[in-house]
């Protein structure tokens, strides 16, 4: 039961775009999270930046994501959102919330002094 609760907690934390992944390793019968490298976190920041730009109506966002190979760092929802040329107001609002995930990631890379 403890392992399930920990796995669920890690999944929820991960889905909020933090440094943890839902995939864990077992060592000595304990559950340990795998942390992402700073490079992976930086790529995730770029992917989030692309989603936010797309929500603001910036043209060429999908091409920029493809050029810089950022697709692996997008969620399924974010990826499908980038494929929509003209977003509804609700889609723009939902995508703009990705800035909430971007701020702590930038902080973790020492690009922000305070959160």
MMTF fields as JSON, N, C-alpha, C and O atoms, coordinates in Angstrom:
{
  "mmtfVersion": "1.0.0",
  "mmtfProducer": "UNKNOWN",
  "numBonds": 459,
  "numAtoms": 460,
  "numGroups": 115,
  "numChains": 1,
  "numModels": 1,
  "chainsPerModel": [1],
  "groupsPerChain": [115],
  "chainIdList": ["A"],
  "bondAtomList": [4, 2, 8, 6, 12, 10, 16, 14, 20, 18, 24, 22, 28, 26, 32, 30, 36, 34, 40, 38, 44, 42, 48, 46, 52, 50, 56, 54, 60, 58, 64, 62, 68, 66, 72, 70, 76, 74, 80, 78, 84, 82, 88, 86, 92, 90, 96, 94, 100, 98, 104, 102, 108, 106, 112, 110, 116, 114, 120, 118, 124, 122, 128, 126, 132, 130, 136, 134, 140, 138, 144, 142, 148, 146, 152, 150, 156, 154, 160, 158, 164, 162, 168, 166, 172, 170, 176, 174, 180, 178, 184, 182, 188, 186, 192, 190, 196, 194, 200, 198, 204, 202, 208, 206, 212, 210, 216, 214, 220, 218, 224, 222, 228, 226, 232, 230, 236, 234, 240, 238, 244, 242, 248, 246, 252, 250, 256, 254, 260, 258, 264, 262, 268, 266, 272, 270, 276, 274, 280, 278, 284, 282, 288, 286, 292, 290, 296, 294, 300, 298, 304, 302, 308, 306, 312, 310, 316, 314, 320, 318, 324, 322, 328, 326, 332, 330, 336, 334, 340, 338, 344, 342, 348, 346, 352, 350, 356, 354, 360, 358, 364, 362, 368, 366, 372, 370, 376, 374, 380, 378, 384, 382, 388, 386, 392, 390, 396, 394, 400, 398, 404, 402, 408, 406, 412, 410, 416, 414, 420, 418, 424, 422, 428, 426, 432, 430, 436, 434, 440, 438, 444, 442, 448, 446, 452, 450, 456, 454],
  "bondOrderList": [1, 1, 1, 1, 1, 1, 1, 1, 1, 1, 1, 1, 1, 1, 1, 1, 1, 1, 1, 1, 1, 1, 1, 1, 1, 1, 1, 1, 1, 1, 1, 1, 1, 1, 1, 1, 1, 1, 1, 1, 1, 1, 1, 1, 1, 1, 1, 1, 1, 1, 1, 1, 1, 1, 1, 1, 1, 1, 1, 1, 1, 1, 1, 1, 1, 1, 1, 1, 1, 1, 1, 1, 1, 1, 1, 1, 1, 1, 1, 1, 1, 1, 1, 1, 1, 1, 1, 1, 1, 1, 1, 1, 1, 1, 1, 1, 1, 1, 1, 1, 1, 1, 1, 1, 1, 1, 1, 1, 1, 1, 1, 1, 1, 1],
  "groupList": [{"groupName": "UNK", "atomNameList": ["N", "CA", "C", "O"], "elementList": ["N", "C", "C", "O"], "formalChargeList": [0, 0, 0, 0], "bondAtomList": [1, 0, 2, 1, 3, 2], "bondOrderList": [1, 1, 2], "singleLetterCode": "X", "chemCompType": "L-PEPTIDE LINKING"}],
  "groupTypeList": [0, 0, 0, 0, 0, 0, 0, 0, 0, 0, 0, 0, 0, 0, 0, 0, 0, 0, 0, 0, 0, 0, 0, 0, 0, 0, 0, 0, 0, 0, 0, 0, 0, 0, 0, 0, 0, 0, 0, 0, 0, 0, 0, 0, 0, 0, 0, 0, 0, 0, 0, 0, 0, 0, 0, 0, 0, 0, 0, 0, 0, 0, 0, 0, 0, 0, 0, 0, 0, 0, 0, 0, 0, 0, 0, 0, 0, 0, 0, 0, 0, 0, 0, 0, 0, 0, 0, 0, 0, 0, 0, 0, 0, 0, 0, 0, 0, 0, 0, 0, 0, 0, 0, 0, 0, 0, 0, 0, 0, 0, 0, 0, 0, 0, 0],
  "groupIdList": [1, 2, 3, 4, 5, 6, 7, 8, 9, 10, 11, 12, 13, 14, 15, 16, 17, 18, 19, 20, 21, 22, 23, 24, 25, 26, 27, 28, 29, 30, 31, 32, 33, 34, 35, 36, 37, 38, 39, 40, 41, 42, 43, 44, 45, 46, 47, 48, 49, 50, 51, 52, 53, 54, 55, 56, 57, 58, 59, 60, 61, 62, 63, 64, 65, 66, 67, 68, 69, 70, 71, 72, 73, 74, 75, 76, 77, 78, 79, 80, 81, 82, 83, 84, 85, 86, 87, 88, 89, 90, 91, 92, 93, 94, 95, 96, 97, 98, 99, 100, 101, 102, 103, 104, 105, 106, 107, 108, 109, 110, 111, 112, 113, 114, 115],
  "secStructList": [7, 2, 2, 2, 2, 2, 2, 2, 2, 2, 2, 2, 2, 2, 2, 6, 6, 7, 1, 3, 3, 3, 3, 3, 3, 3, 3, 6, 6, 3, 3, 3, 3, 3, 3, 7, 7, 2, 2, 2, 2, 2, 2, 2, 2, 2, 2, 2, 2, 2, 2, 2, 2, 2, 2, 6, 6, 7, 6, 6, 2, 2, 2, 2, 2, 2, 2, 6, 6, 7, 4, 4, 4, 1, 7, 2, 2, 2, 2, 2, 2, 2, 6, 7, 1, 1, 7, 7, 2, 2, 2, 2, 2, 2, 2, 2, 6, 6, 2, 2, 2, 2, 2, 2, 2, 2, 2, 2, 6, 6, 1, 7, 1, 7, 7],
  "xCoordList": [0.825, 0.0, 0.864, 0.55, 1.974, 2.866, 3.474, 3.557, 3.902, 4.508, 3.506, 3.868, 2.252, 1.23, 1.018, 0.954, 0.908, 0.708, 1.878, 1.684, 3.1, 4.287, 4.318, 4.638, 3.99, 3.964, 2.94, 3.212, 1.754, 0.715, 1.175, 0.971, 1.788, 2.273, 3.334, 3.319, 4.245, 5.279, 4.684, 5.142, 3.65, 2.999, 2.343, 2.46, 1.652, 0.992, 2.008, 1.796, 3.099, 4.144, 4.727, 4.945, 4.974, 5.554, 4.633, 5.095, 3.348, 2.423, 2.334, 1.847, 2.793, 2.847, 4.157, 4.469, 4.918, 6.146, 7.274, 7.98, 7.438, 8.572, 9.728, 9.701, 10.726, 11.929, 11.827, 12.763, 10.731, 10.588, 9.868, 9.059, 10.169, 9.423, 8.616, 8.999, 7.514, 6.713, 7.401, 6.968, 8.454, 9.182, 10.155, 10.958, 10.093, 10.945, 11.728, 11.36, 12.796, 13.589, 13.422, 13.168, 13.564, 13.497, 14.917, 15.639, 15.307, 16.618, 16.393, 15.808, 16.85, 16.678, 15.207, 14.888, 14.324, 12.903, 12.245, 11.08, 12.96, 12.4, 12.202, 12.868, 11.295, 10.972, 11.779, 11.718, 12.532, 13.345, 12.976, 12.863, 12.789, 12.476, 13.713, 14.836, 13.499, 14.58, 14.467, 13.412, 15.521, 15.509, 15.944, 16.757, 15.401, 15.782, 17.046, 17.31, 17.825, 19.051, 18.702, 17.586, 19.649, 19.4, 19.139, 18.37, 19.761, 19.508, 18.064, 17.415, 17.56, 16.169, 15.207, 14.195, 15.516, 14.674, 14.713, 13.687, 15.883, 16.004, 15.169, 14.498, 15.205, 14.385, 12.896, 12.102, 12.522, 11.118, 10.726, 9.61, 11.623, 11.363, 11.114, 10.192, 11.942, 11.764, 10.428, 9.753, 10.046, 8.766, 7.604, 6.648, 7.685, 6.639, 6.587, 5.508, 7.746, 7.83, 7.112, 6.408, 7.293, 6.626, 5.11, 4.393, 4.62, 3.173, 2.613, 1.554, 3.318, 2.874, 2.87, 1.932, 3.923, 3.965, 2.827, 2.222, 2.536, 1.443, 0.108, -0.743, -0.063, -1.297, -1.424, -2.531, -0.298, -0.304, -0.395, -0.356, -0.517, -0.719, 0.546, 0.481, 1.695, 2.953, 2.959, 2.66, 3.295, 3.314, 4.612, 5.658, 4.527, 5.703, 6.155, 7.262, 5.323, 5.712, 5.944, 6.936, 5.045, 5.18, 6.466, 7.158, 6.791, 8.026, 9.251, 10.236, 9.187, 10.295, 10.483, 11.61, 9.371, 9.421, 10.052, 10.895, 9.653, 10.194, 11.683, 12.486, 12.043, 13.44, 14.362, 15.48, 13.901, 14.726, 14.451, 14.932, 13.669, 13.374, 12.842, 13.36, 11.808, 11.228, 10.002, 9.453, 9.563, 8.366, 8.406, 7.383, 9.541, 9.562, 9.327, 9.044, 9.44, 9.297, 7.918, 7.673, 7.029, 5.649, 4.73, 4.951, 3.699, 2.665, 1.812, 1.91, 0.99, 0.1, -0.833, -1.085, -1.347, -2.251, -1.531, -2.076, -0.326, 0.436, 0.764, 0.674, 1.143, 1.467, 0.265, 0.389, -0.888, -2.096, -2.514, -3.052, -2.282, -2.61, -1.774, -2.274, -0.51, 0.373, -0.019, 0.351, -0.768, -1.192, -2.431, -2.795, -3.077, -4.273, -3.836, -3.165, -4.225, -3.792, -4.435, -3.746, -5.757, -6.456, -7.105, -8.072, -6.563, -7.055, -8.301, -8.454, -9.183, -10.332, -9.84, -8.707, -10.679, -10.307, -10.003, -9.054, -10.789, -10.568, -9.228, -8.505, -8.879, -7.601, -6.432, -5.405, -6.589, -5.542, -5.334, -4.2, -6.426, -6.345, -5.669, -4.776, -6.104, -5.518, -4.017, -3.232, -3.625, -2.209, -1.394, -0.239, -1.985, -1.244, -0.926, 0.0, -1.683, -1.405, -0.081, 0.429, 0.479, 1.754, 2.874, 3.922, 2.658, 3.668, 3.842, 4.914, 2.784, 2.862, 3.829, 4.432, 3.978, 4.948, 6.344, 7.347, 6.396, 7.685, 8.479, 9.696, 7.809, 8.502, 9.345, 10.528, 8.797, 9.657, 10.789, 11.853, 10.556, 11.622, 12.761, 13.934, 12.409, 13.448, 14.196, 15.412, 13.464, 14.09, 15.069, 16.165, 14.674, 15.537, 16.826, 17.831, 16.796, 17.995, 18.767, 19.71, 18.354, 18.99, 18.826, 19.699, 17.691, 17.401, 16.47, 16.212, 15.971, 15.156, 15.706, 16.087, 15.748, 16.25, 15.216, 15.53, 13.973, 12.893, 11.705, 11.484, 10.944, 9.708, 8.549, 7.395],
  "yCoordList": [-1.193, 0.0, 1.25, 2.226, 1.222, 2.364, 2.659, 3.814, 1.592, 1.767, 2.374, 3.238, 1.931, 2.484, 3.964, 4.768, 4.329, 5.734, 6.585, 7.692, 6.069, 6.809, 6.947, 8.019, 5.879, 5.933, 6.948, 7.735, 6.939, 7.901, 9.321, 10.207, 9.552, 10.884, 11.346, 12.498, 10.457, 10.81, 11.104, 12.007, 10.336, 10.601, 11.977, 12.727, 12.308, 13.609, 14.739, 15.762, 14.566, 15.579, 15.705, 16.816, 14.598, 14.604, 15.275, 16.022, 15.023, 15.611, 17.12, 17.818, 17.618, 19.062, 19.643, 20.805, 18.853, 19.286, 19.634, 20.624, 18.831, 19.036, 18.168, 17.629, 18.036, 17.328, 15.823, 15.118, 15.305, 13.869, 13.235, 13.874, 11.99, 11.225, 10.166, 9.767, 9.702, 8.696, 7.331, 6.442, 7.152, 5.895, 5.883, 6.803, 4.87, 4.783, 3.482, 2.525, 3.47, 2.261, 1.711, 2.457, 0.416, -0.212, -0.556, -1.244, -0.085, -0.415, -0.841, -0.103, -2.007, -2.539, -2.566, -2.364, -2.815, -2.893, -1.536, -1.474, -0.437, 0.908, 1.54, 1.184, 2.462, 3.164, 4.455, 5.27, 4.645, 5.847, 6.535, 5.873, 7.848, 8.562, 8.727, 8.78, 8.807, 9.149, 10.636, 11.114, 11.343, 12.776, 13.036, 12.299, 14.08, 14.46, 15.293, 15.987, 15.221, 16.006, 17.472, 17.795, 18.343, 19.767, 20.035, 20.936, 19.276, 19.439, 19.078, 19.774, 17.991, 17.596, 18.656, 18.951, 19.219, 20.271, 21.507, 22.156, 21.831, 22.987, 22.776, 23.701, 21.566, 21.278, 21.366, 21.832, 20.921, 21.033, 22.5, 22.863, 23.347, 24.793, 25.359, 26.148, 24.949, 25.42, 24.95, 25.699, 23.716, 23.191, 23.985, 24.315, 24.287, 25.084, 26.49, 27.047, 27.052, 28.379, 28.372, 29.323, 27.304, 27.185, 27.145, 27.8, 26.391, 26.293, 27.663, 28.062, 28.373, 29.706, 30.671, 31.45, 30.619, 31.481, 31.172, 32.082, 29.902, 29.506, 30.045, 30.478, 30.014, 30.542, 32.041, 32.576, 32.71, 34.156, 34.508, 35.683, 33.491, 33.725, 33.909, 34.374, 33.554, 33.668, 32.638, 31.465, 33.076, 32.191, 31.382, 31.832, 30.204, 29.371, 28.577, 28.039, 28.496, 27.797, 26.31, 25.748, 25.675, 24.238, 23.965, 22.986, 24.806, 24.628, 24.781, 24.059, 25.718, 25.941, 24.729, 24.316, 24.166, 22.968, 21.812, 21.092, 21.637, 20.563, 20.79, 19.862, 22.013, 22.343, 22.019, 21.543, 22.274, 22.07, 20.736, 20.499, 19.871, 18.52, 18.538, 17.846, 19.334, 19.472, 18.593, 18.575, 17.868, 17.04, 16.073, 15.896, 15.437, 14.5, 15.176, 14.496, 16.473, 17.194, 17.831, 18.57, 17.541, 18.033, 16.926, 15.748, 17.314, 16.343, 16.091, 16.827, 15.072, 14.796, 15.968, 16.334, 16.557, 17.694, 18.889, 19.55, 19.162, 20.29, 20.072, 20.997, 18.855, 18.527, 18.708, 19.266, 18.24, 18.396, 19.855, 20.276, 20.621, 22.045, 22.802, 23.706, 22.435, 23.106, 22.844, 23.602, 21.769, 21.434, 22.209, 22.194, 22.884, 23.664, 25.065, 25.766, 25.459, 26.761, 27.925, 28.861, 27.869, 28.95, 28.401, 27.643, 28.793, 28.299, 29.053, 30.241, 28.354, 29.016, 29.799, 29.613, 30.659, 31.425, 30.498, 30.742, 29.444, 28.481, 27.778, 27.594, 27.379, 26.724, 27.668, 27.244, 28.935, 29.922, 30.075, 30.144, 30.128, 30.259, 29.019, 29.133, 27.84, 26.599, 26.523, 26.126, 26.901, 26.855, 27.889, 27.64, 29.032, 30.075, 29.662, 30.2, 28.717, 28.224, 27.468, 27.231, 27.092, 26.369, 27.22, 26.696, 28.547, 29.412, 29.038, 29.232, 28.503, 28.057, 26.882, 26.717, 26.085, 24.987, 25.48, 24.94, 26.51, 27.022, 27.714, 27.55, 28.473, 29.266, 28.406, 28.7, 27.363, 26.579, 25.845, 25.614, 25.485, 24.83, 25.805, 25.449, 27.033, 28.051, 28.331, 28.524, 28.352, 28.557, 27.421, 27.661, 26.191, 25.038, 25.077, 24.487, 25.769, 25.924, 27.195, 27.561, 27.866, 29.113, 30.267, 31.127, 30.271, 31.382, 32.404, 33.456, 32.104, 33.04, 33.051, 32.009, 34.228, 34.314, 33.872, 33.176, 34.286, 33.947, 33.445, 33.81, 32.594, 32.084, 32.773, 32.511],
  "zCoordList": [0.0, 0.0, 0.0, -0.68, 0.777, 0.827, -0.541, -0.959, -1.237, -2.561, -3.535, -4.334, -3.479, -4.361, -4.085, -5.015, -2.814, -2.446, -2.912, -3.414, -2.747, -3.174, -4.691, -5.205, -5.414, -6.879, -7.344, -8.251, -6.73, -7.102, -6.823, -7.653, -5.678, -5.324, -6.329, -6.761, -6.697, -7.666, -9.024, -9.725, -9.406, -10.681, -10.675, -11.643, -9.586, -9.507, -9.511, -10.162, -8.795, -8.795, -10.195, -10.679, -10.834, -12.172, -13.17, -14.032, -13.069, -14.027, -13.855, -14.744, -12.738, -12.518, -13.049, -12.786, -13.787, -14.463, -13.499, -13.691, -12.48, -11.595, -12.06, -13.166, -11.232, -11.618, -11.486, -11.861, -10.969, -10.787, -11.959, -12.631, -12.192, -13.184, -12.444, -11.344, -13.016, -12.339, -12.315, -11.582, -13.094, -13.108, -11.95, -11.799, -11.149, -9.972, -10.0, -10.682, -9.257, -9.126, -7.724, -6.778, -7.599, -6.298, -5.868, -6.589, -4.715, -4.145, -2.706, -1.913, -2.384, -1.032, -0.607, 0.565, -1.562, -1.246, -1.065, -0.673, -1.339, -1.193, -2.557, -3.53, -2.609, -3.84, -3.902, -2.981, -4.979, -5.132, -6.445, -7.476, -6.421, -7.666, -8.536, -8.034, -9.824, -10.753, -11.05, -11.468, -10.839, -11.108, -12.54, -13.097, -13.126, -14.478, -14.433, -13.451, -15.498, -15.574, -15.806, -16.211, -15.551, -15.781, -17.262, -17.597, -18.14, -19.579, -19.918, -20.7, -19.331, -19.573, -19.041, -19.676, -17.896, -17.325, -18.225, -18.435, -18.752, -19.653, -20.917, -21.377, -21.481, -22.658, -22.329, -23.147, -21.144, -20.72, -20.632, -21.005, -20.145, -20.074, -21.474, -21.68, -22.426, -23.8, -24.369, -25.075, -24.064, -24.537, -23.936, -24.639, -22.649, -22.006, -22.593, -22.796, -22.862, -23.487, -24.837, -25.177, -25.595, -26.893, -26.735, -27.492, -25.77, -25.537, -25.152, -25.635, -24.293, -23.862, -25.042, -25.207, -25.864, -27.052, -28.008, -28.575, -28.186, -29.073, -28.547, -29.324, -27.238, -26.637, -26.86, -26.913, -26.988, -27.21, -28.689, -29.055, -29.539, -30.957, -31.774, -32.912, -31.218, -31.968, -33.096, -32.875, -34.28, -35.442, -35.502, -35.036, -36.072, -36.282, -35.077, -35.07, -34.064, -32.843, -33.106, -32.641, -33.84, -34.113, -34.892, -34.612, -35.852, -36.621, -35.721, -35.879, -34.782, -33.842, -32.937, -32.662, -32.477, -31.629, -32.404, -31.868, -33.641, -34.479, -34.749, -34.648, -35.09, -35.393, -34.222, -34.424, -33.005, -31.824, -31.115, -30.007, -31.776, -31.265, -29.828, -28.952, -29.61, -28.277, -28.058, -26.956, -29.077, -28.952, -27.779, -27.117, -27.487, -26.346, -24.992, -24.006, -24.938, -23.674, -23.516, -22.563, -24.446, -24.387, -23.889, -24.169, -23.148, -22.794, -24.032, -25.013, -23.993, -25.131, -25.384, -26.532, -24.303, -24.433, -25.06, -25.944, -24.61, -25.145, -26.615, -27.423, -26.954, -28.336, -29.254, -30.344, -28.816, -29.638, -29.729, -30.753, -28.7, -28.699, -29.726, -30.395, -29.847, -30.801, -32.248, -33.145, -32.475, -33.835, -34.272, -35.448, -33.326, -33.64, -34.05, -33.293, -35.254, -35.773, -35.027, -34.621, -34.844, -34.168, -32.902, -32.965, -31.757, -30.474, -30.037, -30.321, -29.348, -28.735, -27.518, -27.072, -26.993, -25.808, -24.636, -23.89, -24.463, -23.375, -23.543, -22.563, -24.779, -25.038, -24.746, -24.215, -25.089, -24.802, -23.299, -22.825, -22.563, -21.1, -20.503, -19.663, -20.944, -20.427, -20.725, -19.864, -21.936, -22.308, -21.539, -21.194, -21.272, -20.556, -19.118, -18.511, -18.572, -17.227, -17.157, -16.062, -18.284, -18.29, -17.714, -17.337, -17.641, -17.012, -15.541, -14.968, -14.934, -13.537, -13.38, -12.32, -14.401, -14.375, -14.743, -14.275, -15.585, -16.05, -14.941, -14.858, -14.101, -13.074, -12.126, -11.957, -11.501, -10.6, -11.326, -10.751, -12.581, -13.335, -13.622, -13.511, -13.989, -14.195, -12.898, -12.9, -11.799, -10.497, -10.193, -9.687, -10.502, -10.222, -11.03, -10.634, -12.156, -12.993, -12.668, -13.371, -11.588, -11.146, -12.141, -12.261, -12.854, -13.75, -13.119, -13.704, -11.94, -11.157, -9.748, -9.213, -9.144, -7.765, -6.751, -5.785, -6.982, -6.05, -6.83, -7.985, -6.165, -6.771, -6.099, -6.436]
}
